[in-house]
Amino acid sequence: MSLIYVDLRSRTPIFEQIVDAVRDLAIRGLMKPDEHLPSVRALAAELAINPNTIQKAYGELERQGVIYSLAGRGNFISPDISWLADTHREELLGAIGASIAAAAEYGVPRAAAEKKIAEAMKNYGGNGHDSD
């Protein structure tokens, strides 16, 4: 059974959901460097979607450098994906900044925003990294 799933009711195209799922699994370390991905046919059958959709997702992942393919052997997570986690962290920090800017635009008082951030950080288990 694969860790990849799709929401057929989502407005996000299925191939993008697959791209996002594989990227997320790689970032979280649930798929390791050089780990073999399910074949196009196997994943298509498991998810009950068109194999062309899987092929499109795998093609995009390869274009992004997240996976590589070996003729006749399949697709694998790239050996060095450390940049992927760094990129994702930067995207998350950007989203936090955008949320703070939006809160300011809608008149959320600074003290209320700071309180909410402090509450979220208090509840955050973290990963042991306290540096910027």
DSSP file (Angstrom, degrees, kcal/mol; ACC not computed):
  #  RESIDUE AA STRUCTURE BP1 BP2  ACC     N-H-->O    O-->H-N    N-H-->O    O-->H-N    TCO  KAPPA ALPHA  PHI   PSI    X-CA   Y-CA   Z-CA
    1    1 A M              0   0    0      0, 0.0     2,-0.1     0, 0.0     0, 0.0   0.000 360.0 360.0 360.0 135.1    0.0    0.0    0.0
    2    2 A S        -     0   0    0      2,-0.2     0, 0.0     1,-0.1     0, 0.0  -0.443 360.0-138.3 -86.2 157.3    1.3    3.4   -1.0
    3    3 A L  S    S+     0   0    0     -2,-0.1     2,-0.4    27,-0.0    -1,-0.1   0.441  80.3  96.7 -88.6  -2.6    1.5    6.5    1.2
    4    4 A I        +     0   0    0     21,-0.0     2,-0.3    18,-0.0    -2,-0.2  -0.747  49.4 163.7 -92.3 131.1    0.3    8.5   -1.8
    5    5 A Y        -     0   0    0     -2,-0.4     2,-0.3    12,-0.2    16,-0.1  -0.957  20.8-148.9-141.3 162.0   -3.4    9.4   -2.0
    6    6 A V        -     0   0    0     -2,-0.3     2,-0.7    41,-0.1     8,-0.1  -0.947  14.4-134.3-131.6 153.0   -5.5   11.8   -3.9
    7    7 A D    >   -     0   0    0     -2,-0.3     3,-1.6     1,-0.1     5,-0.1  -0.914  13.9-164.5-105.7 105.8   -8.8   13.6   -3.1
    8    8 A L  T 3  S+     0   0    0     -2,-0.7    -1,-0.1     1,-0.3     6,-0.1   0.663  88.7  54.5 -67.3 -15.2  -10.9   13.2   -6.2
    9    9 A R  T 3  S+     0   0    0     -3,-0.1    -1,-0.3     2,-0.0     2,-0.0   0.517  85.4 108.5 -94.0  -6.3  -13.2   16.0   -5.0
   10   10 A S  S <  S-     0   0    0     -3,-1.6     4,-0.1     1,-0.1    -4,-0.0  -0.341  70.4-136.3 -70.2 150.8  -10.4   18.5   -4.6
   11   11 A R  S    S+     0   0    0      2,-0.1    -1,-0.1    -2,-0.0     3,-0.1   0.639  82.0  97.5 -78.6 -15.3  -10.1   21.5   -7.0
   12   12 A T  S    S-     0   0    0     -5,-0.1    -5,-0.1     1,-0.1    -2,-0.1  -0.605  90.7-106.0 -73.9 128.6   -6.3   20.8   -7.1
   13   13 A P     >  -     0   0    0      0, 0.0     4,-2.0     0, 0.0     3,-0.3  -0.201  25.2-120.0 -55.3 146.8   -5.5   18.7  -10.2
   14   14 A I  H  > S+     0   0    0      1,-0.2     4,-2.1     2,-0.2     5,-0.2   0.886 112.1  54.3 -59.0 -42.1   -4.8   15.1   -9.4
   15   15 A F  H  > S+     0   0    0      1,-0.2     4,-2.3     2,-0.2    -1,-0.2   0.882 108.4  50.3 -63.3 -35.1   -1.2   15.2  -10.9
   16   16 A E  H  > S+     0   0    0     -3,-0.3     4,-2.9     2,-0.2    -1,-0.2   0.874 107.4  53.9 -68.5 -36.2   -0.4   18.2   -8.6
   17   17 A Q  H  X S+     0   0    0     -4,-2.0     4,-2.3     2,-0.2    -2,-0.2   0.896 110.1  47.5 -62.8 -38.9   -1.7   16.3   -5.6
   18   18 A I  H  X S+     0   0    0     -4,-2.1     4,-2.6     2,-0.2     5,-0.2   0.922 111.8  49.5 -68.3 -43.9    0.6   13.4   -6.5
   19   19 A V  H  X S+     0   0    0     -4,-2.3     4,-2.5     1,-0.2    -2,-0.2   0.948 113.9  46.1 -57.7 -49.5    3.6   15.8   -7.0
   20   20 A D  H  X S+     0   0    0     -4,-2.9     4,-2.6     1,-0.2    -2,-0.2   0.890 111.9  51.7 -61.6 -40.6    2.8   17.5   -3.6
   21   21 A A  H  X S+     0   0    0     -4,-2.3     4,-2.5    -5,-0.2    -1,-0.2   0.924 111.9  44.9 -65.2 -44.7    2.4   14.1   -1.9
   22   22 A V  H  X S+     0   0    0     -4,-2.6     4,-2.3     2,-0.2    -2,-0.2   0.926 114.0  49.7 -66.6 -43.8    5.7   12.8   -3.1
   23   23 A R  H  X S+     0   0    0     -4,-2.5     4,-2.8    -5,-0.2    -2,-0.2   0.934 112.7  48.1 -57.8 -45.8    7.5   16.0   -2.3
   24   24 A D  H  X S+     0   0    0     -4,-2.6     4,-2.5     1,-0.2     6,-0.3   0.907 110.6  50.1 -63.4 -43.3    6.0   16.0    1.2
   25   25 A L  H  <>S+     0   0    0     -4,-2.5     5,-1.9     1,-0.2     6,-1.6   0.886 113.3  46.8 -62.9 -38.2    6.9   12.3    1.8
   26   26 A A  H ><5S+     0   0    0     -4,-2.3     3,-0.9     4,-0.2    -2,-0.2   0.922 112.2  49.6 -69.1 -44.2   10.5   13.1    0.7
   27   27 A I  H 3<5S+     0   0    0     -4,-2.8    -2,-0.2     1,-0.3    -1,-0.2   0.908 112.3  47.7 -61.0 -42.6   10.7   16.2    2.9
   28   28 A R  T 3<5S-     0   0    0     -4,-2.5    -1,-0.3    -5,-0.2    -2,-0.2   0.533 114.2-117.5 -78.5  -5.4    9.4   14.4    5.9
   29   29 A G  T < 5S+     0   0    0     -3,-0.9    -3,-0.2    -4,-0.4    -4,-0.1   0.598  82.1 121.9  80.2  10.5   11.9   11.5    5.4
   30   30 A L  S   <S+     0   0    0     -5,-1.9     2,-0.5    -6,-0.3    -4,-0.2   0.710  78.6  43.5 -78.4 -19.7    9.1    9.0    4.8
   31   31 A M  S    S-     0   0    0     -6,-1.6    -2,-0.3    -9,-0.1    -1,-0.2  -0.995  90.8-147.8-121.4 122.5   10.6    8.3    1.4
   32   32 A K    >   -     0   0    0     -2,-0.5     3,-2.2     1,-0.2    45,-0.4  -0.457  30.3 -78.7 -90.3 157.5   14.3    8.1    1.5
   33   33 A P  T 3  S+     0   0    0      0, 0.0    45,-0.2     0, 0.0    -1,-0.2  -0.279 119.2  14.0 -52.4 137.8   16.9    9.0   -1.1
   34   34 A D  T 3  S+     0   0    0     43,-2.7     2,-0.2     1,-0.3    44,-0.1   0.511  91.0 147.9  69.6   8.3   17.2    6.4   -3.8
   35   35 A E    <   -     0   0    0     -3,-2.2    42,-2.1    43,-0.2     2,-0.3  -0.535  52.2-114.5 -73.0 139.0   13.9    4.8   -2.6
   36   36 A H  B     -A   76   0A   0     -2,-0.2    40,-0.3    40,-0.2    -1,-0.1  -0.564  26.1-143.2 -75.6 130.4   11.9    3.2   -5.5
   37   37 A L        -     0   0    0     38,-3.2    38,-0.4    -2,-0.3     3,-0.1  -0.545  34.7 -85.5 -86.0 158.6    8.6    4.8   -6.2
   38   38 A P        -     0   0    0      0, 0.0    -1,-0.1     0, 0.0    37,-0.1  -0.320  54.6 -99.5 -59.2 147.4    5.6    2.7   -7.2
   39   39 A S     >  -     0   0    0      1,-0.1     4,-2.8    -3,-0.1     5,-0.3  -0.241  31.2-109.9 -63.6 159.7    5.4    2.0  -10.9
   40   40 A V  H  > S+     0   0    0      1,-0.2     4,-2.4     2,-0.2     5,-0.2   0.938 119.5  45.3 -56.4 -48.9    3.1    4.1  -13.0
   41   41 A R  H  > S+     0   0    0      2,-0.2     4,-2.5     1,-0.2    -1,-0.2   0.916 113.1  49.2 -63.5 -44.0    0.8    1.2  -13.6
   42   42 A A  H  > S+     0   0    0      1,-0.2     4,-2.5     2,-0.2    -2,-0.2   0.928 114.5  43.9 -64.2 -44.8    0.8    0.1  -10.0
   43   43 A L  H  X S+     0   0    0     -4,-2.8     4,-2.7     2,-0.2     5,-0.2   0.898 112.9  52.4 -68.1 -38.9    0.1    3.5   -8.6
   44   44 A A  H  X>S+     0   0    0     -4,-2.4     5,-2.0    -5,-0.3     4,-1.0   0.915 112.4  45.5 -61.4 -42.2   -2.6    4.2  -11.2
   45   45 A A  H  <5S+     0   0    0     -4,-2.5     3,-0.2     3,-0.2    -2,-0.2   0.919 113.6  49.3 -66.6 -43.0   -4.3    0.9  -10.3
   46   46 A E  H  <5S+     0   0    0     -4,-2.5    -2,-0.2     1,-0.2    -1,-0.2   0.901 119.5  36.7 -63.5 -41.3   -4.1    1.6   -6.6
   47   47 A L  H  <5S-     0   0    0     -4,-2.7    -1,-0.2    -5,-0.2    -2,-0.2   0.523 105.3-128.3 -89.4  -5.8   -5.5    5.2   -6.9
   48   48 A A  T  <5 +     0   0    0     -4,-1.0     2,-0.3     1,-0.2    -3,-0.2   0.923  66.4 123.4  56.7  48.5   -7.9    4.2   -9.7
   49   49 A I  S   <S-     0   0    0     -5,-2.0    -1,-0.2    -6,-0.2    -2,-0.1  -0.864  71.2 -75.4-131.8 168.6   -6.8    7.0  -12.0
   50   50 A N    >>  -     0   0    0     -2,-0.3     3,-1.3     1,-0.1     4,-1.1  -0.388  33.4-134.1 -65.7 133.2   -5.4    7.2  -15.5
   51   51 A P  H 3> S+     0   0    0      0, 0.0     4,-2.7     0, 0.0     5,-0.2   0.809 105.2  65.3 -56.9 -29.9   -1.7    6.1  -15.8
   52   52 A N  H 3> S+     0   0    0      1,-0.2     4,-2.2     2,-0.2     5,-0.1   0.842  97.7  54.8 -62.1 -31.3   -1.1    9.2  -17.9
   53   53 A T  H <> S+     0   0    0     -3,-1.3     4,-2.1     2,-0.2    -1,-0.2   0.909 109.2  46.2 -67.6 -42.2   -1.8   11.3  -14.8
   54   54 A I  H  X S+     0   0    0     -4,-1.1     4,-3.0     2,-0.2     5,-0.2   0.923 112.0  51.5 -64.5 -44.2    0.8    9.4  -12.8
   55   55 A Q  H  X S+     0   0    0     -4,-2.7     4,-2.4     1,-0.2    -2,-0.2   0.891 109.1  50.7 -60.9 -39.6    3.3    9.8  -15.7
   56   56 A K  H  X S+     0   0    0     -4,-2.2     4,-2.1     2,-0.2    -1,-0.2   0.916 112.0  47.3 -63.9 -43.0    2.6   13.5  -15.8
   57   57 A A  H  X S+     0   0    0     -4,-2.1     4,-2.6     2,-0.2    -2,-0.2   0.929 112.8  48.2 -64.2 -46.0    3.3   13.8  -12.1
   58   58 A Y  H  X S+     0   0    0     -4,-3.0     4,-2.3     1,-0.2    -1,-0.2   0.884 110.1  53.3 -62.9 -37.7    6.4   11.7  -12.3
   59   59 A G  H  X S+     0   0    0     -4,-2.4     4,-2.3    -5,-0.2    -1,-0.2   0.910 110.3  46.7 -62.7 -41.8    7.6   13.9  -15.2
   60   60 A E  H  X S+     0   0    0     -4,-2.1     4,-2.1     2,-0.2    -2,-0.2   0.903 111.1  51.6 -67.1 -41.4    7.1   17.0  -13.2
   61   61 A L  H  X>S+     0   0    0     -4,-2.6     5,-2.4     1,-0.2     6,-1.1   0.882 111.3  48.0 -62.7 -37.8    8.8   15.6  -10.2
   62   62 A E  H ><5S+     0   0    0     -4,-2.3     3,-0.8     4,-0.2    -2,-0.2   0.907 109.3  52.6 -68.6 -41.1   11.8   14.6  -12.4
   63   63 A R  H 3<5S+     0   0    0     -4,-2.3    -2,-0.2     1,-0.3    -1,-0.2   0.877 110.1  49.3 -60.5 -37.3   11.8   18.1  -13.9
   64   64 A Q  H 3<5S-     0   0    0     -4,-2.1    -1,-0.3    -5,-0.1    -2,-0.2   0.624 116.1-116.7 -77.2 -13.4   12.0   19.6  -10.4
   65   65 A G  T <<5S+     0   0    0     -3,-0.8    -3,-0.2    -4,-0.7    -2,-0.1   0.610  83.7 117.5  87.2  12.5   14.8   17.2   -9.4
   66   66 A V  S   <S+     0   0    0     -5,-2.4    12,-2.8    -6,-0.2     2,-0.3   0.833  80.4  17.9 -80.7 -33.9   12.8   15.4   -6.7
   67   67 A I  E     -B   77   0A   0     -6,-1.1     2,-0.3    10,-0.3    10,-0.2  -0.858  64.4-154.3-130.5 166.3   13.0   12.1   -8.5
   68   68 A Y  E     -B   76   0A   0      8,-2.5     8,-3.0    -2,-0.3     2,-0.4  -0.958  13.4-138.8-135.6 157.7   15.1   10.4  -11.2
   69   69 A S  E     -B   75   0A   0     -2,-0.3     2,-0.5     6,-0.2     6,-0.2  -0.909   4.6-157.7-120.4 147.9   14.3    7.6  -13.5
   70   70 A L  E >>  -B   74   0A   0      4,-2.7     3,-2.7    -2,-0.4     4,-2.1  -0.991  36.3-107.0-121.6 123.3   16.3    4.6  -14.7
   71   71 A A  T 34 S+     0   0    0     -2,-0.5     4,-0.0     1,-0.3    -2,-0.0  -0.216 102.0   1.2 -52.6 127.4   15.2    3.0  -18.0
   72   72 A G  T 34 S+     0   0    0      1,-0.1    -1,-0.3     0, 0.0    -3,-0.0   0.358 126.0  70.1  77.5  -5.6   13.6   -0.3  -17.3
   73   73 A R  T <4 S-     0   0    0     -3,-2.7     2,-0.3     1,-0.3    -2,-0.2   0.673  93.0-128.7-115.1 -26.2   14.0    0.0  -13.5
   74   74 A G  E  <  - B   0  70A   0     -4,-2.1    -4,-2.7   -38,-0.1     2,-0.3  -0.771  37.0 -36.2 117.5-160.6   11.5    2.8  -12.6
   75   75 A N  E     - B   0  69A   0    -38,-0.4   -38,-3.2    -2,-0.3     2,-0.3  -0.847  49.6-173.8-113.6 145.1   11.6    6.0  -10.6
   76   76 A F  E     -AB  36  68A   0     -8,-3.0    -8,-2.5    -2,-0.3   -40,-0.2  -0.951  33.6 -98.7-137.9 152.2   13.5    6.8   -7.5
   77   77 A I  E     - B   0  67A   0    -42,-2.1   -43,-2.7   -45,-0.4   -10,-0.3  -0.531  55.2-101.1 -67.5 136.1   13.8    9.6   -4.9
   78   78 A S        -     0   0    0    -12,-2.8     3,-0.2    -2,-0.2   -43,-0.2  -0.245  24.9-123.5 -60.2 147.4   16.8   11.8   -5.8
   79   79 A P  S    S+     0   0    0      0, 0.0     2,-0.6     0, 0.0    -1,-0.1   0.806 100.6  41.8 -66.6 -29.6   19.9   11.1   -3.7
   80   80 A D        +     0   0    0      1,-0.1     3,-0.1     2,-0.0    -2,-0.1  -0.885  58.4 146.2-123.3 102.4   20.2   14.7   -2.5
   81   81 A I    >>  +     0   0    0     -2,-0.6     4,-1.1    -3,-0.2     3,-1.1   0.134  35.5 113.3-117.8  18.6   17.0   16.4   -1.6
   82   82 A S  H 3> S+     0   0    0      1,-0.3     4,-1.8     2,-0.2     3,-0.3   0.863  75.6  59.3 -58.9 -35.2   18.2   18.6    1.3
   83   83 A W  H 3> S+     0   0    0      1,-0.2     4,-2.7     2,-0.2    -1,-0.3   0.810  97.4  61.9 -61.2 -30.1   17.5   21.6   -0.9
   84   84 A L  H <> S+     0   0    0     -3,-1.1     4,-2.3     2,-0.2    -1,-0.2   0.919 104.3  45.2 -65.7 -44.0   13.9   20.5   -1.0
   85   85 A A  H  X S+     0   0    0     -4,-1.1     4,-2.6    -3,-0.3    -1,-0.2   0.903 113.2  51.4 -65.7 -40.6   13.4   20.8    2.7
   86   86 A D  H  X S+     0   0    0     -4,-1.8     4,-2.1     2,-0.2    -2,-0.2   0.922 110.9  48.0 -61.4 -44.1   15.1   24.2    2.7
   87   87 A T  H  X S+     0   0    0     -4,-2.7     4,-2.2     1,-0.2    -2,-0.2   0.910 111.6  50.2 -62.1 -43.0   12.9   25.4   -0.1
   88   88 A H  H  X S+     0   0    0     -4,-2.3     4,-2.4     1,-0.2    -2,-0.2   0.908 108.6  51.7 -64.5 -41.6    9.8   24.2    1.7
   89   89 A R  H  X S+     0   0    0     -4,-2.6     4,-2.6     1,-0.2    -1,-0.2   0.912 109.4  50.4 -60.9 -41.9   10.9   26.0    4.9
   90   90 A E  H  X S+     0   0    0     -4,-2.1     4,-2.2     1,-0.2    -1,-0.2   0.895 109.7  50.9 -63.1 -39.6   11.3   29.2    3.0
   91   91 A E  H  X S+     0   0    0     -4,-2.2     4,-2.1     2,-0.2    -2,-0.2   0.910 110.7  49.0 -63.0 -42.1    7.8   28.8    1.5
   92   92 A L  H  X S+     0   0    0     -4,-2.4     4,-2.1     2,-0.2    -2,-0.2   0.914 110.7  49.4 -64.7 -43.3    6.3   28.2    5.0
   93   93 A L  H  X S+     0   0    0     -4,-2.6     4,-2.3     1,-0.2    -1,-0.2   0.878 109.9  52.3 -63.9 -36.6    8.1   31.3    6.4
   94   94 A G  H  X S+     0   0    0     -4,-2.2     4,-2.5     2,-0.2    -1,-0.2   0.897 107.9  51.4 -63.2 -40.3    6.8   33.3    3.4
   95   95 A A  H  X S+     0   0    0     -4,-2.1     4,-2.3     2,-0.2    -2,-0.2   0.882 108.6  51.3 -65.2 -37.8    3.3   32.1    4.2
   96   96 A I  H  X S+     0   0    0     -4,-2.1     4,-2.4     2,-0.2    -2,-0.2   0.938 110.8  48.5 -62.7 -46.1    3.7   33.2    7.8
   97   97 A G  H  X S+     0   0    0     -4,-2.3     4,-2.4     1,-0.2    -2,-0.2   0.907 111.3  49.6 -60.0 -42.5    4.8   36.6    6.6
   98   98 A A  H  X S+     0   0    0     -4,-2.5     4,-2.5     1,-0.2    -1,-0.2   0.882 110.1  51.2 -65.0 -37.9    1.8   36.8    4.2
   99   99 A S  H  X S+     0   0    0     -4,-2.3     4,-2.5     2,-0.2    -2,-0.2   0.901 110.3  48.7 -65.6 -40.4   -0.6   35.8    7.0
  100  100 A I  H  X S+     0   0    0     -4,-2.4     4,-2.2     2,-0.2    -2,-0.2   0.915 112.0  49.1 -65.5 -42.1    0.8   38.5    9.3
  101  101 A A  H  X S+     0   0    0     -4,-2.4     4,-2.3     2,-0.2    -2,-0.2   0.911 111.9  48.8 -62.9 -41.8    0.6   41.1    6.6
  102  102 A A  H  X S+     0   0    0     -4,-2.5     4,-1.8     2,-0.2    -2,-0.2   0.905 109.4  52.4 -64.8 -41.1   -3.0   40.1    5.9
  103  103 A A  H  <>S+     0   0    0     -4,-2.5     5,-2.8     1,-0.2    -1,-0.2   0.913 110.1  48.8 -60.4 -41.9   -3.9   40.2    9.6
  104  104 A A  H ><5S+     0   0    0     -4,-2.2     3,-1.5     1,-0.2    -1,-0.2   0.910 108.7  53.1 -63.9 -41.8   -2.5   43.8    9.7
  105  105 A E  H 3<5S+     0   0    0     -4,-2.3    -1,-0.2     1,-0.3    -2,-0.2   0.828 109.1  49.9 -62.8 -31.9   -4.5   44.8    6.6
  106  106 A Y  T 3<5S-     0   0    0     -4,-1.8    -1,-0.3    -5,-0.1    -2,-0.2   0.307 121.6-106.7 -92.2   9.8   -7.7   43.5    8.3
  107  107 A G  T < 5 +     0   0    0     -3,-1.5    -3,-0.2     1,-0.3    -2,-0.1   0.680  57.2 164.3  80.6  18.2   -7.0   45.5   11.5
  108  108 A V      < -     0   0    0     -5,-2.8    -1,-0.3    -6,-0.2     5,-0.1  -0.569  45.6-112.8 -67.7 124.8   -6.0   42.6   13.7
  109  109 A P     >  -     0   0    0      0, 0.0     4,-2.3     0, 0.0     3,-0.3  -0.296  16.2-125.1 -61.5 142.7   -4.3   44.3   16.7
  110  110 A R  H  > S+     0   0    0      1,-0.2     4,-3.0     2,-0.2     5,-0.2   0.890 110.6  54.7 -54.7 -43.1   -0.6   43.6   17.0
  111  111 A A  H  > S+     0   0    0      1,-0.2     4,-2.2     2,-0.2    -1,-0.2   0.892 108.3  48.9 -60.6 -39.8   -1.0   42.3   20.5
  112  112 A A  H  > S+     0   0    0     -3,-0.3     4,-2.2     2,-0.2    -1,-0.2   0.908 112.7  47.6 -66.9 -41.3   -3.6   39.8   19.4
  113  113 A A  H  X S+     0   0    0     -4,-2.3     4,-2.5     2,-0.2    -2,-0.2   0.926 112.6  48.8 -64.4 -44.6   -1.4   38.6   16.6
  114  114 A E  H  X S+     0   0    0     -4,-3.0     4,-2.6     1,-0.2    -2,-0.2   0.881 110.7  51.4 -63.5 -37.5    1.6   38.3   18.9
  115  115 A K  H  X S+     0   0    0     -4,-2.2     4,-2.5    -5,-0.2    -1,-0.2   0.924 110.8  47.7 -63.9 -44.1   -0.5   36.4   21.4
  116  116 A K  H  X S+     0   0    0     -4,-2.2     4,-2.4     2,-0.2    -2,-0.2   0.901 112.7  48.7 -64.9 -41.1   -1.7   33.9   18.7
  117  117 A I  H  X S+     0   0    0     -4,-2.5     4,-2.6     2,-0.2    -2,-0.2   0.923 111.5  49.8 -63.5 -44.3    1.8   33.4   17.5
  118  118 A A  H  X S+     0   0    0     -4,-2.6     4,-2.1     2,-0.2    -2,-0.2   0.896 111.1  49.7 -62.0 -40.7    3.1   32.8   21.0
  119  119 A E  H  X S+     0   0    0     -4,-2.5     4,-2.0     2,-0.2    -1,-0.2   0.924 111.6  48.4 -63.1 -44.5    0.3   30.3   21.6
  120  120 A A  H  X S+     0   0    0     -4,-2.4     4,-0.8     1,-0.2    -2,-0.2   0.908 112.4  48.1 -63.3 -41.4    1.1   28.5   18.4
  121  121 A M  H  < S+     0   0    0     -4,-2.6     3,-0.3     1,-0.2    -1,-0.2   0.852 108.8  54.3 -68.4 -33.9    4.8   28.4   19.3
  122  122 A K  H  < S+     0   0    0     -4,-2.1    -1,-0.2     1,-0.2    -2,-0.2   0.889 112.2  43.8 -65.5 -38.4    4.0   27.1   22.8
  123  123 A N  H  < S+     0   0    0     -4,-2.0     2,-0.5    -5,-0.1    -1,-0.2   0.580  91.8 104.8 -81.7 -10.3    2.0   24.2   21.3
  124  124 A Y     <  -     0   0    0     -4,-0.8    -3,-0.0    -3,-0.3    -4,-0.0  -0.599  56.5-160.8 -78.1 123.1    4.6   23.5   18.7
  125  125 A G        -     0   0    0     -2,-0.5     3,-0.2     1,-0.1    -1,-0.2   0.824  30.3-166.1 -71.6 -31.1    6.7   20.4   19.5
  126  126 A G        -     0   0    0      1,-0.2    -1,-0.1     2,-0.1     4,-0.1   0.047  29.6-102.4  69.8 176.2    9.4   21.5   17.2
  127  127 A N        -     0   0    0      2,-0.3    -1,-0.2     0, 0.0     3,-0.1   0.108  62.4 -89.2-125.2  18.8   12.3   19.4   15.9
  128  128 A G  S    S+     0   0    0     -3,-0.2     2,-0.7     1,-0.2    -2,-0.1   0.444  91.8 122.3  89.5  -1.2   15.0   20.7   18.1
  129  129 A H        +     0   0    0      1,-0.1    -2,-0.3     2,-0.0    -1,-0.2  -0.859  23.7 163.0 -99.5 112.2   16.1   23.5   15.8
  130  130 A D        +     0   0    0     -2,-0.7    -1,-0.1    -3,-0.1     2,-0.1   0.370  46.4  98.4-106.2   2.2   15.8   26.9   17.5
  131  131 A S              0   0    0      1,-0.1    -2,-0.0     0, 0.0     0, 0.0  -0.395 360.0 360.0 -86.8 168.1   18.0   28.8   15.1
  132  132 A D              0   0    0     -2,-0.1    -1,-0.1     0, 0.0    -3,-0.0   0.494 360.0 360.0 -75.4 360.0   16.7   31.0   12.2
